[in-house]
Amino acid sequence: MNSLWEDLADYFPDRMSGAKTVPVVFGPRNGLLLTVALGYSLLPLMLLVGVMFSLPVFFYVVLFGLAAFVSARLIQHRETLLGGDVERLLRLGDVLSGDFVIVAIIQTLNLMLSGYLSVSPVIF
């Protein structure tokens, strides 16, 4: 996923050099939409991880909170996503790549904390 976000940021240099990255081949809009779709495809994988390791409800609450955050950001920028202005799409790609970093860090912490909580006894 991170590589796809970086490819969006390097769209113009890649296009000028003839590199065959996802945004160059499919166009910036389709490249951005493909990146978002692949991000959403990680949700079932994370749900499977949660079920396989019997993670607590906290894991699922944070996971769905992050999905809601990303969805809200996409809805907030839907006009740019549906438009054809390459410059605005690439700026949106920069914004969403920053969001992706935040989501990845929070999800990593969520997975670590949930794993810890699932194996340690809870003391009140």
Steps between C-alpha positions, in 0.01 A plus 500: 500500500775742591664448160178592322472825698861582412426432132221756513737758644752430221245507218655776288865384529395140429297609200786709361749215546269239346467293818205262498353561847133445583404871480685544170346191340145546630504878541515695827129470579478126438832450679365685803175304493690171467717593798192579708329176391807297598502676836139401561582143396722479809194522727393135454860394560512695827165351603639154431807578712273614783292182485800267467674647803183558706574869540279707732214722385732800538684385186183503290383835636829667406509323161151617408578847637797522265288378209240765584773766512631406155146480362418844638815645340404347166146634524642840594710501181256323268485792255875481449486121462229522238654798321769489237745764624835321528658759729214478752505120485870492575459743791220277628737205465747683723230564760379141492856365520545700821175353628624154404810544714288601798259209444791253464662618824173487694411157359844365587463627857146361508622159391783499753281616789217263410744210477637590841153530650393163355782308672540685827255475788298813554544637851256758626 
